[in-house]
Amino acid sequence: MAEHTLKRFDEELERLSSTISEMGGLAETALTQSLVALRQGDSEVAEQVIAADARVDALDIAVQEQTVKLLALRQPMAVDLRVILSSIKIAAALERIADYAKNTAKRTIVLNNVTAPPAAVTGIDRLGRLVRTALKDVLDAFASGDVAKAHDVWQRDEEIDQVYTGLFRELLTYMMEDPRTITSCTHLLFMAKNIERAGDHVTNIAELVSFRTTGHGFDEARPKGSASLYAASNAS
């Protein structure tokens, strides 16, 4: 990021990036801990994830306030304007990721009172680990302005979708074969969808990292691996 004549402007932009980085760290921790809670059946850890979400919400509000102030007082142009506008969208994506982690934690608490197929829980954990790794990498790309690394994360969306599609079908099979699993598998279906949507927000952040630096996202269409999940319904 280029230095400006007004040192105060540079400090404000740096503060904005720092706020987003803090949000990102909290969102990553929330996702990681929600998976720990699921794997270990630990309601206490799940409650900690739920409680920590308030801090993410507060930082999201702080980003909004900082961006409004910068737009009103500094009238930024070119790359500075892109940095400020993308910051609002990145913060919103991180807030949603943290919300999905919180919702996963809430369902973990409910799931601890019923019996869930262990293989299905393992599948949710695998999906979550893919998204968590992608989130970590896109936050690194954000911090360093590394467009190539952001593009690498963006391309992983297809793998995440493919794992989600397989998990969706697996959970439906469990419910058809054993109606006693319907309650637990329904919760797992919602958890899988939450995590898959978190992955979508990660790829949105990757596109915004590119936009901040280059002025545009990625030229090719986003790779999607879950289209087959809806093929039957679209054909009918």
Secondary structure, DSSP 4 states (H G I P E B T S, - for coil): ----SSHHHHHHHHHHHHHHHHHHHHHHHHHHHHHHHHHHT-HHHHHHHHHHHHHHHHHHHHHHHHHHHHHHHH---HHHHHHHHHHHHHHHHHHHHHHHHHHHHHHHHHHTTS---HHHHHHHHHHHHHHHHHHHHHHHHHHHT-HHHHHHHHHTHHHHHHHHHHHHHHHHHHHHH-GGGHHHHHHHHHHHHHHHHHHHHHHHHHHHHHHHHHSS--SSPPP-S-GGGGHHHHH-
